[in-house]
Amino acid sequence: MPDSQTDYVIVGGGSAGCVLARRLSDDPDVNVVLLEAGPDALEPLIEIPFAFSQLLKSDLDWDNESEREPHLGDRRIHLARGKVLGGSSAINALIYLRGNRLDFDSWERAGFCGWSFEDVLPYFKRAEDNEQLGDPYHGKGGPLAVSDNPTPHELVDAVIAAALQAGIAANEDPNGAVQDGVGRWQSTQRSGRRSSTADGYLGPVRARPNLRVITDAEATKVNFESDRAVGVEYLRHGELKNASCQREVILSAGSFNSPKLLLLSGIGPAADLARLGIACRENLPVGRNLQDHLIVMLNWLTDGESMKDAWTPENMARWEDDGTGPLASNVGEGGAFIRTRSALPAPDIQLTFCPVMLGDDFLVPPMDHGLSLCPVLLKPASRGVVSLRTSLPISKVRVQNSYLAEDDDRRTMIDGVRACLNIAEQAALREVTTGPSLVPASDSDADCLDFVERNAQTLYHPVGTCAMGAVVDRECRVLGHECLRVVDASVMPEIPRANTNAATIMVAERAADFIKAA
């Protein structure tokens, strides 16, 4: 379709961008162009849930790296993001968790009308095709397949039993009425095969005449006429091109690249832009308010069968035949949401249980049979920053997460580690483990914190860098400009208490209605 007929240009064909492309092109009189910096989702490993770690640091990963983190032993942290149609929904661990009711109600209380839990629940449900659950909290028939693990591993059952012995209540559905408790989790797969937004949302509508998908197209700046966004400049196969539109430019490039594109276009902190010779169009705190989930893996050995040797010809044949077996596992099969202090209004630690030993950013295969118990800091008080290194669009962003900069974050992670140590001492887990492999030297505050500082990593959930109220309004419109929105995890004012992919998809579903009503 020629530019003169294009209504919307969407930058980023990831978790949010694919949702928007589907929902906006539902109207046959609306023409949509979707730009994705990465390739089409043709890599066969994308389909295999167990293979997600092999996609990290591949050509399908933006492969960012943090600055040295002062409270993590000055280590640089690998920051994976999907660079492929489907974005991070094509390379993540498939865990389907939404967050706590309080998360979204707090957005509403902060002044963002229309984002309370009761407001967003219909959009979670609209997205969902849940194979097992159909109560008031779940949807059927949506584009995103959500299912139980087809071949649950017995080691995760043992950890769940131990957590129950440790006094954690059972909870079969943390996406239901109550988040607290322990149990198995659902994942974004069907018949043992990944369901990314590229599969569920984009795949069925790729042939629409009013939808044009351009891959290998990296946006370099937003084009303006006065304060009105009129298109996007992008680089494709070494050639600089432009995609113009009549209605809106929508940035869905994620919490690192959406702020990057705004900054390159002159929207951001004036002093920072001046240092790079970029004229400031609007002085906004773009890139500030970065929040992420920190995780640390504690490992125990077992003389039983873990998933260490899952990659076999027999298991591959089984997966290809009927989508079952170890390769159908997303590894993070279950876990718990707990409150480390009784006065808290909601969980502050997520525990993830894995039937294999993990560490080293998921990048190093395990050498022994074992299992992992992994505490996740759900509501960090620490805030980071995404900024430009240079004014060149080809430069990667600078990311300073400032993990554990706040005392409360350190206290919570210590208590999360201690919760895992307590679970490991229960009879149900002692029966299947032969000793520790990677744990703190003791359960003292000092040893637990030292362990976290030496071993913690990101769970790959960056949000907040184009937050509502600071950079965009409640309908995701960039402040001070017309016809320009950001729709992805970067607009979340605060991070949800769970893996963020489901909430990102919800944000796009919600924003699609705002856009269509404009």
SEDO-465956 format. One record per residue (C-alpha): x, y, z. Coordinates in nm, 3 decimals, always signed. Layout:
<nodes>
[[X, Y, Z]]
...
</nodes>
This chain:
<nodes>
[[+0.000, +0.000, +0.000]]
[[+0.135, +0.349, -0.075]]
[[+0.217, +0.584, +0.216]]
[[-0.071, +0.809, +0.119]]
[[-0.309, +0.528, +0.213]]
[[-0.140, +0.422, +0.538]]
[[-0.331, +0.512, +0.851]]
[[-0.100, +0.373, +1.119]]
[[+0.271, +0.291, +1.135]]
[[+0.357, +0.058, +1.423]]
[[+0.725, +0.033, +1.521]]
[[+0.805, -0.307, +1.669]]
[[+0.641, -0.638, +1.585]]
[[+0.676, -0.782, +1.934]]
[[+0.438, -0.870, +2.215]]
[[+0.247, -0.541, +2.185]]
[[+0.302, -0.457, +1.818]]
[[+0.152, -0.780, +1.687]]
[[-0.156, -0.722, +1.904]]
[[-0.202, -0.371, +1.764]]
[[-0.147, -0.484, +1.405]]
[[-0.422, -0.742, +1.446]]
[[-0.673, -0.522, +1.627]]
[[-0.629, -0.210, +1.412]]
[[-0.640, -0.402, +1.084]]
[[-0.965, -0.572, +1.192]]
[[-1.127, -0.269, +1.024]]
[[-1.091, -0.332, +0.648]]
[[-1.100, +0.043, +0.584]]
[[-0.788, +0.099, +0.798]]
[[-0.442, +0.043, +0.650]]
[[-0.158, -0.059, +0.884]]
[[+0.219, -0.088, +0.837]]
[[+0.412, -0.291, +1.094]]
[[+0.791, -0.244, +1.111]]
[[+1.001, -0.510, +1.283]]
[[+1.379, -0.477, +1.320]]
[[+1.431, -0.853, +1.330]]
[[+1.341, -1.134, +1.091]]
[[+1.026, -1.338, +1.049]]
[[+0.974, -1.602, +1.317]]
[[+1.101, -1.893, +1.108]]
[[+1.359, -2.042, +1.349]]
[[+1.228, -2.393, +1.440]]
[[+1.360, -2.369, +1.797]]
[[+1.108, -2.093, +1.871]]
[[+0.832, -2.353, +1.877]]
[[+1.002, -2.573, +2.138]]
[[+0.933, -2.445, +2.492]]
[[+1.242, -2.605, +2.644]]
[[+1.466, -2.437, +2.383]]
[[+1.411, -2.079, +2.500]]
[[+1.758, -2.051, +2.655]]
[[+1.918, -2.139, +2.320]]
[[+1.756, -1.832, +2.166]]
[[+1.934, -1.599, +2.409]]
[[+2.240, -1.428, +2.258]]
[[+2.131, -1.549, +1.914]]
[[+2.047, -1.333, +1.613]]
[[+1.693, -1.318, +1.755]]
[[+1.812, -1.135, +2.070]]
[[+1.895, -0.763, +2.087]]
[[+2.165, -0.886, +2.330]]
[[+2.195, -0.570, +2.537]]
[[+2.420, -0.556, +2.840]]
[[+2.385, -0.336, +3.145]]
[[+2.642, -0.096, +3.276]]
[[+2.834, -0.227, +3.575]]
[[+2.584, -0.275, +3.857]]
[[+2.734, -0.140, +4.184]]
[[+2.520, -0.360, +4.410]]
[[+2.580, -0.677, +4.208]]
[[+2.956, -0.684, +4.243]]
[[+3.007, -0.443, +3.953]]
[[+2.893, -0.714, +3.714]]
[[+2.739, -0.640, +3.374]]
[[+2.404, -0.817, +3.330]]
[[+2.284, -0.972, +3.005]]
[[+1.956, -0.803, +2.902]]
[[+1.784, -1.019, +2.642]]
[[+1.497, -0.881, +2.432]]
[[+1.338, -1.047, +2.132]]
[[+1.449, -0.918, +1.791]]
[[+1.205, -1.116, +1.577]]
[[+0.836, -1.110, +1.494]]
[[+0.668, -1.186, +1.824]]
[[+0.945, -1.005, +2.012]]
[[+1.015, -1.139, +2.358]]
[[+0.701, -1.355, +2.342]]
[[+0.898, -1.560, +2.085]]
[[+1.205, -1.615, +2.303]]
[[+1.078, -1.604, +2.663]]
[[+1.005, -1.888, +2.906]]
[[+0.630, -1.881, +2.821]]
[[+0.513, -1.834, +3.184]]
[[+0.158, -1.697, +3.187]]
[[+0.114, -1.480, +3.495]]
[[-0.074, -1.150, +3.504]]
[[+0.013, -0.979, +3.830]]
[[-0.187, -0.884, +4.136]]
[[-0.521, -0.701, +4.145]]
[[-0.349, -0.434, +4.355]]
[[-0.100, -0.362, +4.075]]
[[-0.364, -0.232, +3.838]]
[[-0.578, -0.070, +4.105]]
[[-0.270, +0.132, +4.202]]
[[-0.245, +0.261, +3.844]]
[[-0.605, +0.378, +3.874]]
[[-0.537, +0.542, +4.210]]
[[-0.242, +0.725, +4.057]]
[[-0.487, +0.898, +3.824]]
[[-0.483, +0.669, +3.522]]
[[-0.855, +0.614, +3.480]]
[[-0.950, +0.299, +3.294]]
[[-0.659, +0.088, +3.422]]
[[-0.805, -0.064, +3.739]]
[[-0.817, -0.441, +3.769]]
[[-1.186, -0.447, +3.683]]
[[-1.112, -0.233, +3.377]]
[[-0.824, -0.448, +3.247]]
[[-0.962, -0.795, +3.331]]
[[-1.180, -0.801, +3.015]]
[[-0.868, -0.733, +2.807]]
[[-0.673, -1.015, +2.973]]
[[-0.970, -1.239, +2.895]]
[[-1.007, -1.109, +2.538]]
[[-0.648, -1.206, +2.467]]
[[-0.674, -1.553, +2.616]]
[[-0.770, -1.894, +2.481]]
[[-0.739, -2.096, +2.798]]
[[-0.750, -2.470, +2.737]]
[[-0.835, -2.571, +3.093]]
[[-0.981, -2.273, +3.282]]
[[-1.307, -2.097, +3.203]]
[[-1.415, -1.923, +3.522]]
[[-1.486, -1.548, +3.551]]
[[-1.112, -1.476, +3.547]]
[[-1.030, -1.649, +3.219]]
[[-1.117, -1.627, +2.853]]
[[-1.162, -1.872, +2.568]]
[[-1.133, -1.812, +2.197]]
[[-0.874, -1.534, +2.212]]
[[-0.558, -1.527, +1.998]]
[[-0.317, -1.633, +2.276]]
[[-0.310, -2.004, +2.360]]
[[-0.274, -2.070, +2.735]]
[[-0.245, -2.426, +2.865]]
[[-0.122, -2.652, +3.143]]
[[+0.217, -2.815, +3.094]]
[[+0.148, -3.132, +2.891]]
[[+0.422, -3.335, +3.067]]
[[+0.474, -3.204, +3.422]]
[[+0.800, -3.303, +3.589]]
[[+0.789, -3.488, +3.922]]
[[+1.070, -3.277, +4.072]]
[[+0.845, -2.972, +4.059]]
[[+0.576, -3.175, +4.238]]
[[+0.830, -3.247, +4.512]]
[[+0.914, -2.878, +4.552]]
[[+0.545, -2.788, +4.569]]
[[+0.494, -3.054, +4.837]]
[[+0.787, -2.911, +5.032]]
[[+0.647, -2.559, +5.004]]
[[+0.318, -2.683, +5.146]]
[[+0.509, -2.843, +5.433]]
[[+0.680, -2.506, +5.488]]
[[+0.340, -2.348, +5.545]]
[[+0.268, -2.191, +5.206]]
[[-0.097, -2.233, +5.108]]
[[-0.196, -2.417, +4.793]]
[[-0.316, -2.212, +4.495]]
[[-0.414, -2.375, +4.167]]
[[-0.461, -2.043, +3.983]]
[[-0.247, -1.737, +4.072]]
[[-0.430, -1.551, +3.792]]
[[-0.762, -1.600, +3.971]]
[[-0.920, -1.449, +4.279]]
[[-0.607, -1.484, +4.496]]
[[-0.241, -1.460, +4.392]]
[[-0.079, -1.585, +4.715]]
[[+0.014, -1.951, +4.737]]
[[+0.195, -2.234, +4.564]]
[[+0.113, -2.452, +4.266]]
[[+0.172, -2.523, +3.901]]
[[+0.156, -2.247, +3.643]]
[[+0.014, -2.227, +3.294]]
[[+0.216, -2.124, +2.991]]
[[+0.159, -1.971, +2.648]]
[[+0.160, -2.295, +2.450]]
[[-0.077, -2.539, +2.294]]
[[-0.003, -2.907, +2.237]]
[[+0.353, -2.847, +2.356]]
[[+0.424, -2.569, +2.103]]
[[+0.485, -2.202, +2.182]]
[[+0.210, -1.950, +2.119]]
[[+0.378, -1.613, +2.061]]
[[+0.193, -1.301, +1.951]]
[[+0.339, -1.361, +1.606]]
[[+0.159, -1.696, +1.601]]
[[-0.164, -1.610, +1.775]]
[[-0.228, -1.253, +1.670]]
[[-0.037, -1.190, +1.348]]
[[-0.029, -1.532, +1.182]]
[[-0.402, -1.562, +1.105]]
[[-0.419, -1.213, +0.947]]
[[-0.087, -1.179, +0.761]]
[[-0.266, -1.204, +0.424]]
[[-0.496, -0.908, +0.488]]
[[-0.465, -0.654, +0.205]]
[[-0.478, -0.368, +0.456]]
[[-0.182, -0.496, +0.663]]
[[+0.179, -0.471, +0.549]]
[[+0.450, -0.633, +0.761]]
[[+0.809, -0.521, +0.692]]
[[+1.081, -0.720, +0.869]]
[[+1.453, -0.634, +0.899]]
[[+1.343, -0.271, +0.931]]
[[+1.508, -0.083, +1.219]]
[[+1.347, +0.252, +1.297]]
[[+1.591, +0.543, +1.333]]
[[+1.365, +0.839, +1.414]]
[[+1.008, +0.971, +1.412]]
[[+0.928, +1.227, +1.143]]
[[+0.728, +1.535, +1.239]]
[[+0.544, +1.824, +1.084]]
[[+0.539, +2.084, +1.361]]
[[+0.423, +1.882, +1.667]]
[[+0.245, +1.616, +1.462]]
[[+0.406, +1.277, +1.399]]
[[+0.371, +1.190, +1.032]]
[[+0.587, +0.882, +0.990]]
[[+0.904, +0.693, +1.071]]
[[+1.248, +0.678, +0.916]]
[[+1.393, +0.326, +0.910]]
[[+1.696, +0.138, +0.787]]
[[+1.648, -0.178, +0.582]]
[[+1.927, -0.375, +0.417]]
[[+2.153, -0.071, +0.430]]
[[+1.901, +0.165, +0.270]]
[[+1.732, +0.451, +0.455]]
[[+1.357, +0.460, +0.394]]
[[+1.047, +0.636, +0.523]]
[[+0.703, +0.508, +0.620]]
[[+0.446, +0.785, +0.634]]
[[+0.096, +0.772, +0.781]]
[[-0.222, +0.975, +0.802]]
[[-0.338, +0.900, +1.157]]
[[-0.074, +0.789, +1.410]]
[[+0.276, +0.662, +1.469]]
[[+0.275, +0.400, +1.745]]
[[+0.599, +0.294, +1.913]]
[[+0.589, -0.065, +2.041]]
[[+0.962, -0.130, +2.045]]
[[+0.987, -0.218, +2.413]]
[[+1.127, -0.062, +2.728]]
[[+1.473, -0.012, +2.578]]
[[+1.403, +0.079, +2.216]]
[[+1.085, +0.288, +2.249]]
[[+1.268, +0.541, +2.469]]
[[+1.568, +0.516, +2.237]]
[[+1.355, +0.619, +1.940]]
[[+1.196, +0.907, +2.131]]
[[+1.538, +1.031, +2.240]]
[[+1.678, +1.010, +1.886]]
[[+1.375, +1.211, +1.776]]
[[+1.438, +1.489, +2.027]]
[[+1.191, +1.389, +2.298]]
[[+1.360, +1.343, +2.634]]
[[+1.567, +1.513, +2.904]]
[[+1.692, +1.837, +2.748]]
[[+2.034, +1.831, +2.913]]
[[+2.103, +1.473, +2.802]]
[[+2.000, +1.548, +2.445]]
[[+2.212, +1.866, +2.434]]
[[+2.524, +1.669, +2.529]]
[[+2.471, +1.455, +2.217]]
[[+2.387, +1.748, +1.989]]
[[+2.021, +1.650, +1.953]]
[[+1.772, +1.937, +1.941]]
[[+1.509, +1.897, +2.211]]
[[+1.148, +1.897, +2.092]]
[[+0.999, +1.820, +2.434]]
[[+1.171, +1.799, +2.772]]
[[+1.028, +1.476, +2.916]]
[[+1.185, +1.215, +3.152]]
[[+1.213, +0.954, +2.876]]
[[+1.419, +0.655, +2.988]]
[[+1.378, +0.724, +3.359]]
[[+1.173, +0.505, +3.597]]
[[+1.325, +0.177, +3.469]]
[[+1.204, -0.115, +3.682]]
[[+1.291, -0.483, +3.645]]
[[+1.255, -0.811, +3.830]]
[[+1.574, -0.946, +3.987]]
[[+1.608, -1.324, +4.028]]
[[+1.869, -1.552, +4.184]]
[[+1.894, -1.929, +4.137]]
[[+1.959, -2.165, +4.428]]
[[+2.050, -2.517, +4.316]]
[[+2.033, -2.860, +4.480]]
[[+2.164, -3.192, +4.349]]
[[+1.948, -3.498, +4.298]]
[[+2.022, -3.861, +4.219]]
[[+1.696, -3.878, +4.028]]
[[+1.626, -3.770, +3.672]]
[[+1.620, -3.396, +3.613]]
[[+1.595, -3.221, +3.277]]
[[+1.973, -3.206, +3.236]]
[[+1.967, -3.457, +2.951]]
[[+1.639, -3.350, +2.790]]
[[+1.796, -3.296, +2.448]]
[[+1.788, -3.647, +2.302]]
[[+1.674, -3.779, +1.963]]
[[+1.405, -3.977, +2.144]]
[[+1.264, -3.670, +2.320]]
[[+1.274, -3.470, +1.999]]
[[+1.084, -3.744, +1.818]]
[[+0.828, -3.754, +2.097]]
[[+0.780, -3.376, +2.084]]
[[+0.747, -3.380, +1.706]]
[[+0.495, -3.664, +1.725]]
[[+0.250, -3.533, +1.985]]
[[+0.397, -3.227, +2.160]]
[[+0.474, -3.404, +2.486]]
[[+0.785, -3.502, +2.680]]
[[+1.063, -3.293, +2.837]]
[[+1.096, -3.060, +2.538]]
[[+0.738, -2.944, +2.592]]
[[+0.840, -2.806, +2.932]]
[[+0.900, -2.433, +2.971]]
[[+1.130, -2.518, +3.269]]
[[+0.961, -2.270, +3.506]]
[[+0.672, -2.511, +3.560]]
[[+0.550, -2.386, +3.896]]
[[+0.614, -2.171, +4.196]]
[[+0.469, -1.956, +4.469]]
[[+0.379, -1.600, +4.559]]
[[+0.462, -1.512, +4.919]]
[[+0.472, -1.213, +5.154]]
[[+0.795, -1.186, +5.350]]
[[+0.622, -0.959, +5.605]]
[[+0.270, -1.014, +5.732]]
[[+0.172, -0.647, +5.702]]
[[+0.230, -0.633, +5.326]]
[[-0.083, -0.580, +5.113]]
[[+0.032, -0.828, +4.846]]
[[+0.320, -1.068, +4.768]]
[[+0.669, -0.920, +4.743]]
[[+0.850, -1.241, +4.640]]
[[+0.776, -1.484, +4.359]]
[[+0.938, -1.827, +4.388]]
[[+0.997, -2.015, +4.063]]
[[+1.057, -2.391, +4.070]]
[[+1.255, -2.559, +3.791]]
[[+1.337, -2.931, +3.742]]
[[+1.694, -2.852, +3.635]]
[[+1.985, -2.656, +3.780]]
[[+2.003, -2.300, +3.646]]
[[+2.248, -2.012, +3.654]]
[[+2.473, -1.794, +3.441]]
[[+2.185, -1.609, +3.269]]
[[+2.039, -1.943, +3.152]]
[[+2.333, -1.960, +2.909]]
[[+2.540, -2.249, +3.051]]
[[+2.404, -2.607, +3.038]]
[[+2.386, -2.785, +3.376]]
[[+2.665, -3.032, +3.454]]
[[+2.473, -3.241, +3.707]]
[[+2.119, -3.352, +3.779]]
[[+1.942, -3.114, +4.012]]
[[+1.672, -2.855, +4.061]]
[[+1.642, -2.480, +4.115]]
[[+1.444, -2.268, +4.359]]
[[+1.451, -1.906, +4.248]]
[[+1.328, -1.603, +4.445]]
[[+1.220, -1.301, +4.239]]
[[+1.197, -0.945, +4.375]]
[[+0.845, -0.843, +4.269]]
[[+0.816, -0.474, +4.365]]
[[+1.161, -0.316, +4.351]]
[[+1.199, +0.028, +4.505]]
[[+1.516, +0.084, +4.302]]
[[+1.489, +0.268, +3.972]]
[[+1.718, +0.265, +3.670]]
[[+1.775, +0.466, +3.354]]
[[+1.786, +0.395, +2.979]]
[[+1.983, +0.653, +2.782]]
[[+2.166, +0.702, +2.454]]
[[+2.534, +0.623, +2.419]]
[[+2.564, +0.830, +2.102]]
[[+2.337, +1.007, +1.856]]
[[+2.388, +0.724, +1.607]]
[[+2.076, +0.506, +1.567]]
[[+2.293, +0.196, +1.528]]
[[+2.439, +0.236, +1.879]]
[[+2.293, +0.023, +2.156]]
[[+2.130, +0.197, +2.449]]
[[+2.300, +0.246, +2.782]]
[[+2.111, +0.066, +3.060]]
[[+2.182, +0.130, +3.428]]
[[+1.933, -0.077, +3.628]]
[[+2.063, +0.017, +3.975]]
[[+1.946, -0.319, +4.111]]
[[+1.935, -0.336, +4.493]]
[[+2.014, +0.033, +4.532]]
[[+1.745, +0.059, +4.799]]
[[+1.771, -0.104, +5.142]]
[[+1.421, -0.250, +5.118]]
[[+1.510, -0.441, +4.802]]
[[+1.811, -0.598, +4.971]]
[[+1.602, -0.693, +5.276]]
[[+1.335, -0.855, +5.058]]
[[+1.583, -1.057, +4.853]]
[[+1.750, -1.185, +5.169]]
[[+1.413, -1.303, +5.295]]
[[+1.334, -1.458, +4.956]]
[[+1.656, -1.659, +4.965]]
[[+1.575, -1.770, +5.318]]
[[+1.232, -1.888, +5.206]]
[[+1.398, -2.115, +4.951]]
[[+1.640, -2.252, +5.210]]
[[+1.345, -2.329, +5.435]]
[[+1.161, -2.516, +5.159]]
[[+1.474, -2.719, +5.085]]
[[+1.483, -2.837, +5.448]]
[[+1.135, -2.992, +5.429]]
[[+1.099, -3.369, +5.414]]
[[+0.941, -3.377, +5.069]]
[[+1.246, -3.213, +4.914]]
[[+1.509, -3.383, +5.129]]
[[+1.378, -3.714, +4.993]]
[[+1.476, -3.622, +4.635]]
[[+1.791, -3.412, +4.690]]
[[+2.142, -3.525, +4.781]]
[[+2.283, -3.189, +4.888]]
[[+2.331, -2.826, +4.783]]
[[+2.513, -2.722, +4.468]]
[[+2.476, -2.344, +4.463]]
[[+2.345, -2.187, +4.786]]
[[+2.462, -1.925, +5.038]]
[[+2.730, -2.023, +5.289]]
[[+2.467, -1.988, +5.563]]
[[+2.125, -1.834, +5.619]]
[[+2.269, -1.522, +5.781]]
[[+2.182, -1.183, +5.635]]
[[+2.542, -1.125, +5.530]]
[[+2.582, -1.459, +5.353]]
[[+2.243, -1.439, +5.181]]
[[+2.313, -1.087, +5.055]]
[[+2.662, -1.184, +4.941]]
[[+2.510, -1.475, +4.749]]
[[+2.258, -1.246, +4.580]]
[[+2.520, -0.988, +4.488]]
[[+2.741, -1.255, +4.327]]
[[+2.470, -1.454, +4.147]]
[[+2.153, -1.252, +4.083]]
[[+2.044, -1.164, +3.731]]
[[+1.750, -1.010, +3.552]]
[[+1.432, -1.204, +3.482]]
[[+1.409, -0.994, +3.163]]
[[+1.109, -0.781, +3.266]]
[[+1.203, -0.415, +3.203]]
[[+0.914, -0.168, +3.226]]
[[+0.839, +0.196, +3.296]]
[[+1.076, +0.398, +3.076]]
[[+0.794, +0.586, +2.898]]
[[+0.559, +0.579, +3.193]]
[[+0.203, +0.704, +3.206]]
[[+0.191, +1.043, +3.374]]
[[+0.553, +1.124, +3.292]]
[[+0.598, +1.057, +2.919]]
[[+0.254, +0.950, +2.798]]
[[-0.101, +1.012, +2.917]]
[[-0.345, +0.745, +3.030]]
[[-0.426, +0.664, +2.665]]
[[-0.056, +0.622, +2.585]]
[[-0.030, +0.948, +2.386]]
[[+0.311, +1.116, +2.406]]
[[+0.280, +1.441, +2.597]]
[[+0.319, +1.758, +2.394]]
[[+0.275, +1.590, +2.055]]
[[-0.004, +1.484, +1.828]]
[[-0.052, +1.150, +1.655]]
[[+0.225, +0.978, +1.852]]
[[+0.176, +0.700, +2.108]]
[[+0.387, +0.446, +2.292]]
[[+0.220, +0.111, +2.352]]
[[+0.430, -0.154, +2.525]]
[[+0.568, -0.237, +2.871]]
[[+0.749, +0.097, +2.887]]
[[+0.422, +0.281, +2.961]]
[[+0.357, +0.086, +3.283]]
[[+0.396, +0.332, +3.572]]
[[+0.484, +0.047, +3.811]]
[[+0.592, -0.309, +3.747]]
[[+0.329, -0.581, +3.802]]
[[+0.388, -0.852, +4.062]]
[[+0.454, -1.130, +3.808]]
[[+0.613, -1.206, +3.473]]
[[+0.525, -0.915, +3.248]]
[[+0.439, -1.065, +2.909]]
[[+0.068, -1.118, +2.979]]
[[+0.037, -0.763, +3.112]]
[[+0.215, -0.623, +2.807]]
[[-0.033, -0.798, +2.579]]
[[-0.317, -0.660, +2.793]]
[[-0.177, -0.306, +2.759]]
[[-0.182, -0.340, +2.382]]
[[-0.537, -0.477, +2.383]]
[[-0.648, -0.187, +2.603]]
[[-0.465, +0.074, +2.396]]
[[-0.610, -0.062, +2.071]]
[[-0.954, +0.044, +2.191]]
[[-0.824, +0.390, +2.282]]
[[-0.673, +0.426, +1.935]]
[[-0.985, +0.310, +1.753]]
[[-1.197, +0.553, +1.954]]
[[-0.973, +0.854, +1.879]]
</nodes>
